[in-house]
Amino acid sequence: MTNAPQYQPGQQPAAVPADYPGKTLGLVGLILAIVVPLVGLILSIVAQNQSKAAGYPNQLAKIGVIIGAILVVLGIIGGILYFAAFASLMSASTGY
């Protein structure tokens, strides 16, 4: 005797359950966090909130939030340093 489900003729087997909410968005957020950090950070936060509301852990979204936040902060620091160096060079240059 087997425990396999018994199907009636013409009956379709049960559908495979879908992925938990936010899984795909978490992956997209992680990838975008590396390429476009601010967009990836936002998408990862949204994915993490969707998964948390459904009661599922979303490790990809958590990693996307961490990487996105770090790269956004580094981008801001780099922009400030670039602007400071550019302003320093412009003030030090002599006019003709």
N, C-alpha and C positions, 0 to 999 in steps of 0.2 A: 504494500500500500504506500503510495507517495503522497506528499503534502503539496503537490503542484496544484494550482488553482484549476478548477473544472470550468470550462466554458461551454455554453450552449451554442448550437449552430447559429451563426449570424451575429453572435455577440462579440464585441470588440474587447480586447484586454484593457485593463486599467492603464491610464496614461502615466507616464513617468513623471514624478513630481518635478516642478520647475525649480530652478536655482532660487536660493533665498534672495530677498530684495536687496539691492545694492551691490551684489557680487560683481556684475559686469561693470557697473559704474565705478566701483572701487579699482578694478584693473585699469580702466581708462584713466581714472584720476591719478593712479600711480605712474603710468606712462607719461601723462601730460605734466606731472609734477617735475619730471626730469627735463622735459623739452620746454614747456611753458609753465614755470613754477606757480604763478599766481592762479592761473586757470586750473591747474592740477590740484592745487591746495583747496580751491573752492569745491571742485567736483568730489574730491576725497572726503571733505567734510559732509557734503550732502549724502554720499554713499554710506558713510559711517552712521549718520543719523537715521537713514532708512533701515539699515541693518539693526541698529539698536532698537528702533521702534518695533521691528518684527521679532526681536529677541534672538538674533543670530550674531555671533562675533564675526567681524570682517577685518582680518589681519591685513589684507591688501590696502584697504582704505586707511587703516591706522599708519601703515608705512608711508602711504602717499601723503598723509597729513604731516608726518615728521619730515620727510624729504622736502615737500613743498615749502614748509615753514622755514627750514634751514636755508634753502636756496633763495627764498624771497628776502630773508634777512641779509644774506650775503650779497644779493643784488642791490639792496638798498645801501649797504655799506660801500660796495664797489662804486655805485653811482655817486655817493658823497665824496669818496676819495678822488674819483675822476674829475668831478666838478671843482674840487679844491686844487688839484694839480693844474687843471686848465686855467683857473683863475690866477694861480700863482705865476704860470708862464706868461699869461697876458699882461700882468702887472709888471713883470720883470723885463718884458721886451721893450726895446727902444724904438721910438717912432722915427720914420725917415722924413 
